[in-house]
Amino acid sequence: MAGGNGSKFWPVTRDSLPKQFLPTVDTGKSLLQTTFERFSGLFPKENVLVITIARYENLVREQLPDLPEGNLLLEPYSRNTSPCIAYATYALLKRDPDAVMVAAPSDHRICDEAAFAKTVTGALDYAQKKDVLMTIGIIPHRPDPNYGYIQVEGGKGAVMKDTPVKVKTFTEKPDAPLADVFFKSGEFFWNSGIYIWKAGVIKDEMEKYIPEITNLFKGWDNAIGTTAERGFLESAYTDCAKISIDYAVMEKTERAWVFPARFDWSDIDTWTSLYESLGDKDADGNYFDIPKHLSSDNRKCLVMENDKKKLVAVKGLDNYVIVDTPDALLICPKDDKSIKDFTAGLAMPDFDNYR
């Protein structure tokens, strides 16, 4: 899934160049390229589909020249993950009515590829045998309201198992106090947003819990994969609600299970999550993505400069993000809510050229 606009990484990202297409600071490859390589190592390339917004078609094809021509699914509009997964599910069912699918975002950092492969393979094997909606669960290492939380049956003991566990409760992005309660209880996983299930099972559950969306896709079996597909999708997406699969299905279904993961994982969704994922910080926890810098009395700051030519001098800041690009400079507390609220002002007409 590669259709997000990545607005939380402004000013590095823009509407025309979301985060999944940008080279990462440590590998030089984009998150999309890394994700494609990861899954191409697990499955034949002809079994890897990429779904994105139509306006990013050229970016995807440029970055993934090995992606088979028919494996790029283009959404006409961004409508969050429920319509995205609905479209991908129907496209897979058209190819193979017995398909088992892995639905994964393109903006994850995963450090232990071997452990990741073992986890996905185990979850696929379980989903092949059982009619479950499986998500990969990550053991939290901090209370973070930006992630979904999964409580499993069996409490703390079940969290430490290496076998699939039935979900007790599924809470998508709780507020900060509730996230702290979940974290301290030791009974919860983070939801990685990586799902494994039979295409037919998720189809049935979506039709049960979000008929207002699936009804818009009626006739998919005659339209998808034909010349009528683009017009069909334009009509379906025009009236689609923007809702995540987590809110729409996972919080309601009785089929939710979690497969515990033992690999390092981070969802690169905010400046804070990027900062947490980066190594090579100085003794005060600062990360400077700049060859020449002068730093004094700073703590836990993330500082980036686009062309790597300026000398950047920073003094006396605590938990700040500073990002300098050719046409915009961001200086803001490294707090996700503060940045989101602050950059919401970009919606003003005067800032059209900076979005």
NUBA-976508 format. One record per residue (C-alpha): x, y, z; residue in three letters. Coordinates in nm, 3 decimals. Layout:
BEGIN
{{X; Y; Z}; ALA};
...
// end
This chain:
BEGIN
{{0.000; 0.000; 0.000}; MET};
{{0.178; 0.312; -0.125}; ALA};
{{-0.085; 0.581; -0.158}; GLY};
{{-0.027; 0.798; 0.149}; GLY};
{{0.056; 1.164; 0.102}; ASN};
{{0.307; 1.179; 0.388}; GLY};
{{0.203; 1.530; 0.492}; SER};
{{0.347; 1.479; 0.841}; LYS};
{{0.699; 1.507; 0.695}; PHE};
{{0.657; 1.855; 0.556}; TRP};
{{0.863; 2.039; 0.432}; PRO};
{{1.067; 1.746; 0.296}; VAL};
{{0.754; 1.582; 0.155}; THR};
{{0.501; 1.758; -0.065}; ARG};
{{0.174; 1.657; -0.232}; ASP};
{{0.372; 1.570; -0.544}; SER};
{{0.641; 1.369; -0.358}; LEU};
{{0.515; 1.173; -0.054}; PRO};
{{0.749; 1.011; 0.196}; LYS};
{{0.737; 0.660; 0.046}; GLN};
{{0.922; 0.789; -0.261}; PHE};
{{1.199; 0.978; -0.081}; LEU};
{{1.544; 0.823; -0.026}; PRO};
{{1.602; 0.740; 0.340}; THR};
{{1.891; 0.907; 0.519}; VAL};
{{2.075; 0.581; 0.589}; ASP};
{{2.021; 0.362; 0.279}; THR};
{{1.965; 0.598; -0.012}; GLY};
{{1.670; 0.381; -0.120}; LYS};
{{1.310; 0.488; -0.079}; SER};
{{1.080; 0.315; 0.167}; LEU};
{{0.879; 0.190; -0.131}; LEU};
{{1.186; 0.033; -0.291}; GLN};
{{1.291; -0.129; 0.035}; THR};
{{0.942; -0.271; 0.092}; THR};
{{0.924; -0.406; -0.263}; PHE};
{{1.264; -0.574; -0.224}; GLU};
{{1.156; -0.723; 0.107}; ARG};
{{0.846; -0.889; -0.036}; PHE};
{{1.012; -0.981; -0.365}; SER};
{{1.252; -1.184; -0.156}; GLY};
{{0.959; -1.376; -0.007}; LEU};
{{0.735; -1.416; -0.312}; PHE};
{{0.771; -1.423; -0.692}; PRO};
{{0.756; -1.067; -0.833}; LYS};
{{0.444; -1.157; -1.029}; GLU};
{{0.268; -1.211; -0.694}; ASN};
{{0.359; -0.867; -0.555}; VAL};
{{0.102; -0.594; -0.621}; LEU};
{{0.148; -0.224; -0.545}; VAL};
{{-0.156; -0.005; -0.490}; ILE};
{{-0.121; 0.373; -0.502}; THR};
{{-0.298; 0.690; -0.611}; ILE};
{{-0.319; 0.737; -0.988}; ALA};
{{-0.118; 1.060; -0.980}; ARG};
{{0.181; 0.869; -0.839}; TYR};
{{0.185; 0.612; -1.120}; GLU};
{{0.498; 0.750; -1.283}; ASN};
{{0.685; 0.768; -0.952}; LEU};
{{0.610; 0.402; -0.880}; VAL};
{{0.709; 0.286; -1.227}; ARG};
{{1.030; 0.488; -1.212}; GLU};
{{1.131; 0.345; -0.874}; GLN};
{{1.013; -0.011; -0.936}; LEU};
{{1.110; -0.101; -1.293}; PRO};
{{1.085; -0.472; -1.209}; ASP};
{{0.718; -0.448; -1.108}; LEU};
{{0.511; -0.642; -1.363}; PRO};
{{0.295; -0.416; -1.579}; GLU};
{{-0.037; -0.550; -1.453}; GLY};
{{0.062; -0.542; -1.085}; ASN};
{{0.017; -0.170; -1.028}; LEU};
{{-0.332; -0.089; -0.897}; LEU};
{{-0.430; 0.277; -0.924}; LEU};
{{-0.684; 0.437; -0.694}; GLU};
{{-0.844; 0.752; -0.836}; PRO};
{{-0.853; 0.920; -0.494}; TYR};
{{-0.707; 0.870; -0.148}; SER};
{{-0.973; 0.716; 0.077}; ARG};
{{-0.769; 0.554; 0.357}; ASN};
{{-0.709; 0.179; 0.390}; THR};
{{-1.061; 0.031; 0.378}; SER};
{{-1.133; 0.116; 0.012}; PRO};
{{-0.767; 0.043; -0.070}; CYS};
{{-0.788; -0.308; 0.075}; ILE};
{{-1.132; -0.363; -0.079}; ALA};
{{-0.996; -0.283; -0.427}; TYR};
{{-0.684; -0.498; -0.376}; ALA};
{{-0.893; -0.786; -0.243}; THR};
{{-1.129; -0.787; -0.540}; TYR};
{{-0.833; -0.764; -0.779}; ALA};
{{-0.674; -1.068; -0.615}; LEU};
{{-0.997; -1.266; -0.613}; LEU};
{{-1.034; -1.197; -0.984}; LYS};
{{-0.693; -1.362; -1.035}; ARG};
{{-0.726; -1.640; -0.780}; ASP};
{{-1.045; -1.712; -0.579}; PRO};
{{-0.834; -1.902; -0.321}; ASP};
{{-0.572; -1.629; -0.274}; ALA};
{{-0.411; -1.570; 0.066}; VAL};
{{-0.283; -1.215; 0.088}; MET};
{{-0.041; -1.003; 0.288}; VAL};
{{-0.145; -0.636; 0.308}; ALA};
{{0.149; -0.418; 0.411}; ALA};
{{0.218; -0.042; 0.418}; PRO};
{{0.518; 0.087; 0.227}; SER};
{{0.655; 0.306; 0.508}; ASP};
{{0.794; 0.056; 0.759}; HIS};
{{1.153; 0.009; 0.870}; ARG};
{{1.238; -0.352; 0.954}; ILE};
{{1.590; -0.433; 1.070}; CYS};
{{1.591; -0.813; 1.091}; ASP};
{{1.479; -0.937; 0.751}; GLU};
{{1.527; -1.305; 0.841}; ALA};
{{1.304; -1.275; 1.149}; ALA};
{{1.049; -1.081; 0.943}; PHE};
{{1.041; -1.355; 0.678}; ALA};
{{0.995; -1.623; 0.944}; LYS};
{{0.706; -1.431; 1.102}; THR};
{{0.524; -1.366; 0.773}; VAL};
{{0.570; -1.727; 0.663}; THR};
{{0.429; -1.854; 0.994}; GLY};
{{0.133; -1.617; 0.978}; ALA};
{{0.060; -1.716; 0.618}; LEU};
{{0.065; -2.082; 0.709}; ASP};
{{-0.184; -2.022; 0.991}; TYR};
{{-0.413; -1.803; 0.776}; ALA};
{{-0.407; -2.067; 0.502}; GLN};
{{-0.550; -2.322; 0.746}; LYS};
{{-0.785; -2.099; 0.947}; LYS};
{{-1.045; -1.839; 0.853}; ASP};
{{-0.882; -1.562; 1.058}; VAL};
{{-0.783; -1.200; 1.011}; LEU};
{{-0.420; -1.206; 1.125}; MET};
{{-0.217; -0.900; 1.217}; THR};
{{0.149; -0.897; 1.315}; ILE};
{{0.190; -0.767; 1.670}; GLY};
{{0.490; -0.572; 1.799}; ILE};
{{0.581; -0.562; 2.170}; ILE};
{{0.566; -0.191; 2.268}; PRO};
{{0.874; -0.024; 2.409}; HIS};
{{0.703; 0.306; 2.494}; ARG};
{{0.346; 0.440; 2.529}; PRO};
{{0.271; 0.587; 2.186}; ASP};
{{-0.074; 0.719; 2.086}; PRO};
{{0.020; 0.705; 1.717}; ASN};
{{-0.017; 0.325; 1.703}; TYR};
{{-0.307; 0.086; 1.732}; GLY};
{{-0.305; -0.142; 2.039}; TYR};
{{-0.406; -0.506; 2.054}; ILE};
{{-0.500; -0.680; 2.378}; GLN};
{{-0.485; -1.058; 2.350}; VAL};
{{-0.661; -1.334; 2.538}; GLU};
{{-0.434; -1.474; 2.808}; GLY};
{{-0.281; -1.144; 2.923}; GLY};
{{0.093; -1.098; 2.978}; LYS};
{{0.171; -1.465; 2.933}; GLY};
{{0.014; -1.473; 2.589}; ALA};
{{0.213; -1.168; 2.478}; VAL};
{{0.538; -1.356; 2.533}; MET};
{{0.433; -1.659; 2.328}; LYS};
{{0.562; -1.723; 1.977}; ASP};
{{0.234; -1.867; 1.854}; THR};
{{-0.083; -1.699; 1.719}; PRO};
{{-0.312; -1.557; 1.988}; VAL};
{{-0.677; -1.455; 1.962}; LYS};
{{-0.743; -1.084; 1.997}; VAL};
{{-0.945; -0.968; 2.298}; LYS};
{{-0.970; -0.597; 2.216}; THR};
{{-0.844; -0.387; 1.929}; PHE};
{{-0.805; -0.013; 1.987}; THR};
{{-0.691; 0.210; 1.703}; GLU};
{{-0.476; 0.507; 1.819}; LYS};
{{-0.589; 0.567; 2.178}; PRO};
{{-0.523; 0.901; 2.346}; ASP};
{{-0.195; 0.945; 2.534}; ALA};
{{-0.325; 0.855; 2.886}; PRO};
{{-0.491; 0.537; 2.759}; LEU};
{{-0.180; 0.442; 2.559}; ALA};
{{0.017; 0.473; 2.883}; ASP};
{{-0.227; 0.240; 3.062}; VAL};
{{-0.202; -0.013; 2.780}; PHE};
{{0.178; 0.000; 2.781}; PHE};
{{0.212; -0.042; 3.158}; LYS};
{{-0.030; -0.336; 3.166}; SER};
{{0.202; -0.553; 2.954}; GLY};
{{-0.105; -0.711; 2.792}; GLU};
{{-0.094; -0.529; 2.460}; PHE};
{{0.085; -0.539; 2.128}; PHE};
{{0.130; -0.254; 1.889}; TRP};
{{-0.057; -0.321; 1.566}; ASN};
{{0.204; -0.324; 1.289}; SER};
{{-0.058; -0.265; 1.021}; GLY};
{{0.066; -0.575; 0.838}; ILE};
{{-0.227; -0.808; 0.777}; TYR};
{{-0.243; -1.168; 0.655}; ILE};
{{-0.570; -1.335; 0.556}; TRP};
{{-0.755; -1.523; 0.287}; LYS};
{{-0.893; -1.280; 0.033}; ALA};
{{-1.232; -1.447; 0.064}; GLY};
{{-1.237; -1.404; 0.444}; VAL};
{{-1.160; -1.031; 0.444}; ILE};
{{-1.413; -0.988; 0.163}; LYS};
{{-1.684; -1.145; 0.380}; ASP};
{{-1.590; -0.940; 0.686}; GLU};
{{-1.584; -0.612; 0.491}; MET};
{{-1.922; -0.690; 0.340}; GLU};
{{-2.050; -0.757; 0.693}; LYS};
{{-1.911; -0.448; 0.866}; TYR};
{{-1.873; -0.184; 0.593}; ILE};
{{-2.148; -0.254; 0.336}; PRO};
{{-2.160; 0.120; 0.267}; GLU};
{{-1.821; 0.074; 0.100}; ILE};
{{-1.844; -0.276; -0.044}; THR};
{{-2.181; -0.200; -0.203}; ASN};
{{-2.003; 0.063; -0.412}; LEU};
{{-1.786; -0.214; -0.557}; PHE};
{{-2.076; -0.428; -0.675}; LYS};
{{-1.998; -0.552; -1.023}; GLY};
{{-1.625; -0.567; -0.949}; TRP};
{{-1.597; -0.916; -1.099}; ASP};
{{-1.705; -0.783; -1.440}; ASN};
{{-1.508; -0.455; -1.426}; ALA};
{{-1.169; -0.518; -1.264}; ILE};
{{-0.908; -0.630; -1.512}; GLY};
{{-1.102; -0.493; -1.808}; THR};
{{-1.116; -0.163; -1.998}; THR};
{{-1.410; -0.069; -1.775}; ALA};
{{-1.197; -0.074; -1.458}; GLU};
{{-1.096; 0.292; -1.452}; ARG};
{{-1.449; 0.425; -1.490}; GLY};
{{-1.580; 0.169; -1.241}; PHE};
{{-1.326; 0.280; -0.979}; LEU};
{{-1.393; 0.648; -1.043}; GLU};
{{-1.759; 0.590; -0.966}; SER};
{{-1.693; 0.371; -0.660}; ALA};
{{-1.432; 0.598; -0.503}; TYR};
{{-1.630; 0.918; -0.552}; THR};
{{-1.874; 0.817; -0.279}; ASP};
{{-1.634; 0.610; -0.063}; CYS};
{{-1.596; 0.711; 0.300}; ALA};
{{-1.243; 0.774; 0.430}; LYS};
{{-1.196; 0.508; 0.696}; ILE};
{{-0.915; 0.276; 0.798}; SER};
{{-0.951; -0.100; 0.796}; ILE};
{{-0.868; -0.090; 1.167}; ASP};
{{-1.170; 0.121; 1.262}; TYR};
{{-1.394; -0.035; 1.000}; ALA};
{{-1.329; -0.406; 1.053}; VAL};
{{-1.055; -0.501; 1.299}; MET};
{{-1.220; -0.334; 1.599}; GLU};
{{-1.545; -0.521; 1.527}; LYS};
{{-1.464; -0.863; 1.386}; THR};
{{-1.463; -1.185; 1.588}; GLU};
{{-1.196; -1.328; 1.358}; ARG};
{{-0.903; -1.109; 1.469}; ALA};
{{-0.582; -1.287; 1.570}; TRP};
{{-0.230; -1.163; 1.628}; VAL};
{{0.101; -1.325; 1.535}; PHE};
{{0.375; -1.208; 1.776}; PRO};
{{0.681; -1.056; 1.609}; ALA};
{{1.037; -1.062; 1.736}; ARG};
{{1.198; -0.823; 1.488}; PHE};
{{1.282; -0.453; 1.524}; ASP};
{{1.008; -0.249; 1.361}; TRP};
{{0.906; 0.112; 1.330}; SER};
{{0.627; 0.281; 1.142}; ASP};
{{0.789; 0.587; 0.984}; ILE};
{{0.483; 0.808; 1.010}; ASP};
{{0.602; 1.117; 1.201}; THR};
{{0.919; 1.313; 1.269}; TRP};
{{0.927; 1.150; 1.614}; THR};
{{0.911; 0.797; 1.473}; SER};
{{1.185; 0.883; 1.223}; LEU};
{{1.402; 1.021; 1.503}; TYR};
{{1.346; 0.707; 1.713}; GLU};
{{1.448; 0.483; 1.423}; SER};
{{1.778; 0.657; 1.351}; LEU};
{{2.113; 0.560; 1.497}; GLY};
{{2.436; 0.762; 1.529}; ASP};
{{2.296; 1.018; 1.770}; LYS};
{{2.541; 1.223; 1.975}; ASP};
{{2.585; 1.198; 2.352}; ALA};
{{2.287; 1.428; 2.408}; ASP};
{{2.058; 1.231; 2.177}; GLY};
{{2.076; 1.475; 1.885}; ASN};
{{2.069; 1.354; 1.524}; TYR};
{{2.229; 1.586; 1.268}; PHE};
{{2.185; 1.483; 0.904}; ASP};
{{2.437; 1.752; 0.810}; ILE};
{{2.811; 1.721; 0.736}; PRO};
{{2.899; 2.049; 0.910}; LYS};
{{2.716; 2.167; 1.218}; HIS};
{{2.776; 2.356; 1.540}; LEU};
{{2.579; 2.231; 1.840}; SER};
{{2.569; 2.343; 2.203}; SER};
{{2.327; 2.270; 2.487}; ASP};
{{2.084; 2.081; 2.263}; ASN};
{{1.900; 1.765; 2.363}; ARG};
{{1.712; 1.505; 2.154}; LYS};
{{1.688; 1.726; 1.845}; CYS};
{{1.650; 1.613; 1.484}; LEU};
{{1.821; 1.850; 1.242}; VAL};
{{1.821; 1.802; 0.863}; MET};
{{1.937; 2.025; 0.580}; GLU};
{{1.845; 1.946; 0.223}; ASN};
{{2.152; 2.026; 0.013}; ASP};
{{2.411; 1.938; 0.283}; LYS};
{{2.611; 2.253; 0.204}; LYS};
{{2.522; 2.489; 0.487}; LYS};
{{2.688; 2.514; 0.823}; LEU};
{{2.397; 2.484; 1.066}; VAL};
{{2.443; 2.619; 1.419}; ALA};
{{2.190; 2.524; 1.688}; VAL};
{{2.200; 2.613; 2.058}; LYS};
{{1.977; 2.562; 2.360}; GLY};
{{1.697; 2.352; 2.209}; LEU};
{{1.529; 2.054; 2.375}; ASP};
{{1.329; 1.803; 2.167}; ASN};
{{1.305; 2.012; 1.850}; TYR};
{{1.290; 1.924; 1.483}; VAL};
{{1.466; 2.158; 1.241}; ILE};
{{1.433; 2.084; 0.870}; VAL};
{{1.574; 2.316; 0.605}; ASP};
{{1.479; 2.279; 0.237}; THR};
{{1.540; 2.518; -0.056}; PRO};
{{1.201; 2.687; -0.019}; ASP};
{{1.087; 2.618; 0.338}; ALA};
{{1.228; 2.596; 0.689}; LEU};
{{1.056; 2.412; 0.976}; LEU};
{{1.149; 2.481; 1.340}; ILE};
{{0.908; 2.317; 1.581}; CYS};
{{0.898; 2.115; 1.906}; PRO};
{{0.944; 1.745; 1.820}; LYS};
{{0.594; 1.661; 1.930}; ASP};
{{0.364; 1.498; 1.677}; ASP};
{{0.051; 1.686; 1.780}; LYS};
{{0.231; 2.021; 1.785}; SER};
{{0.369; 1.962; 1.436}; ILE};
{{0.032; 1.845; 1.301}; LYS};
{{-0.152; 2.144; 1.448}; ASP};
{{0.118; 2.386; 1.335}; PHE};
{{0.144; 2.265; 0.977}; THR};
{{-0.235; 2.257; 0.938}; ALA};
{{-0.191; 2.624; 0.850}; GLY};
{{-0.048; 2.515; 0.515}; LEU};
{{-0.408; 2.470; 0.399}; ALA};
{{-0.433; 2.849; 0.364}; MET};
{{-0.446; 2.970; 0.001}; PRO};
{{-0.127; 3.175; 0.044}; ASP};
{{0.072; 2.853; 0.085}; PHE};
{{-0.044; 2.667; -0.227}; ASP};
{{0.311; 2.655; -0.366}; ASN};
{{0.450; 2.497; -0.048}; TYR};
{{0.213; 2.202; -0.008}; ARG};
// end
